[in-house]
Amino acid sequence: SQQGEEDPQALSIQEGENATMNCSYKTSINNLQWYRQNSGRGLVHLILIRSNEREKHSGRLRVTLDTSKKSSSLLITASRAADTASYFCATPPPGNAGNMLTFGGGTRLMVKP
Amino acid sequence: EPEVTQTPSHQVTQMGQEVILRCVPISNHLYFYWYRQILGQKVEFLVSFYNNEISEKSEIFDDQFSVERPDGSNFTLKIRSTKLEDSAMYFCAKSGTSGTGELFFGEGSRLTVL
């Protein structure tokens, strides 16, 4: 089993709709992070949620964390064509807030204009 | 927060050749990381580098790989005797100054081994 698995693997929606991506993980975490990657580009940090937080907002992004279920969700509201990208969750090692992150396989989001 | 700059953006090399990938931090940073992403696969941690020493490394980071900061500015990843399976995107990253754990990645260097 893998740490940090996203669901679904691919998602196609119309512009204006909301997009929800889920991430499950196996071990205890200090925080969970979401990153975006446009095709062929580097990863861009979107948002970090700590283990003692349940929900966090940043612009059109809303992240939730359920440590009892070891899962997180990323919601993008009012999606735009520019949101088309792959989205990854990432977690540090157990008991560590450091940067040796384990990434999930990602959700490929396509937003159709 | 500004990202790091990586060169080259794309390198094609023959199997068995040595490759050096470079990362230039914009700010005077101490903590750097190299990650790898084979096409269609997950982003994988390779190594972390703190204050001119390897801090942590993954199982992937074997004797074929080395990192250094030769001039106090550039941060390099050297791959000796490249193999076909080394073909991937290699990302350099630096940690955020807030110390909360987020990473700021460069645009990556695409390595193609023929």
Interface residues (C-beta under 8 A of the other chain):
Chain A: N30 N31 Q33 Y35 G40 R41 G42 L43 V44 H45 L48 F88 A90 P92 A97 G98 N99 M100 L101 T102 F103 G104 G105 G106
Chain B: E3 Y31 Y33 Q41 K42 V43 E44 F45 S48 E56 S58 F91 A93 S95 G96 T100 G101 E102 L103 F104 F105 G106 E107 G108 R110
